[in-house]
Amino acid sequence: VQLQASGGGLVQAGGSLRLSCAASDCTFSRYVMGWFRQAPGKEREFVAVISWSGYSDYDDSVKGRFTISRDNAKNTVYLQMNSLQPEDTALYYCTGRRSNRFSYSPGDYDYWGQGTLVTVSS
């Protein structure tokens, strides 16, 4: 499965962006899908995760601001990001796991997109 992320860009603090991640394989609908991010000089960190049925979870730092969703018919997962802050600046990766169990560790995921850069200016 190949994952293609898009939607990153430069936005002012308080603004919004929507990231998309398109999967190349229809088996995508069976996978747990997630978003991670990595800021310069920092470890890759969990952002959000969603099950095939739409159940989701978030890191505390983005709860109430970010929303993960998926359209299984389009093999696409989204990350709506509102009230963006400079500390949200990072390379955002979409990822997929051949499981129906959530994981918050990047090492547990099987597929990764190429990353899309989000830059939030103050």
N, C-alpha and C positions, 0 to 999 in steps of 0.2 A: 504494500500500500504506500502510495506517495501522498504527501500532504503539502499543499501549497497555501501559504499564509499571505494575506494582503491587508491593506487598510491602514497601515501605519503612516505617521507623518508628524509634522510640527504643529503644535497647538498651544495656545496660551493657557495659563492656569485658570481653572474653572470651566474649561471647554470640554468637548466630547469627541470621541472617535469610536468607530465600530470596526473591529477586526473580523476578518472572515478566514476560514480555513476549509479548503475544498479537498476532499479525499478522492483518490483515483479509483477506488474499489467499492463496490456496493456492500461488501461485508462490513464496511464502516459502521453500519447501523447497529451492529452487535457489540461495538467496542465502547468502553469508557473513553471519553475524550477530555482533554485538559488543556489548560494554558499555563505556561510557566514564563518567567521573565528573568533576564540577567542584565544587571547594570554593570558598567565598567568597573573592574576590580572586585566584583562581588560574585558570590556563588549563585547558581541558578536556583530560583525560588518558586514555590507553588503559588498560583494565583487563583485558579478556579477549576472545577471538575464537574462533569455531567454524565449521568448514566444514559443508556439507550432509551429509557422511558422518560427522561427529562428531570430526574432528581438531581439536585446540584448542591455544591458546597463551595465555600470561598475562604480564602485567607482573611484573617481579621482586618488586615490593612485595607482591604478593598470592599468589605461587606457594606451594602447600602449604596455603593457607588458603581460597581461593576455588575453586569448580568451576563451569564453564559446561557446560550441556547443552541439548539440544533434543529436542522431540517433533514431528517433521514432520507426523504425523497430526493433531496438535492445533494446528499452526501456532504453536507456543509455544517460546520459549527461556527458560532459567532461569539464575540465578546464585545458587548456594549459597555463603553467606559465613559462615565460621566464625572463631573467635578474633578477633573484631572489635576494633579499637583506635580510640582517639579520632581518629587521623589518617586513618581511613577515612570520617570524616564528610564527606558531599558529596551533591550531587544526582546520582543515577545515571540515565544515559540508555541505552536500548537502541537499536540502530541496525542497518540492513541495507544490504548492498552487492550490486548486480546484477553479481556476479562470482564466480568460484570461487577468486579469489586473496585472500590475507590482506592487510590493510592496518592499520597502527598509527596512521594519521593521520586525524583526524576529517573532513578535507576530502575524503577519498576515498569517503565513505559517502553513499548516496542517500536513505535514509529514517531519520527520527528519531522516537522516542517523546517524550512530554511530560516525562519525568523523574520519578523518585520519590526522596523525600528519606530519606536514612539518617543518623541521628544517634547517635553512640556516646559515652556519658558515661563519665568516668573514675571 
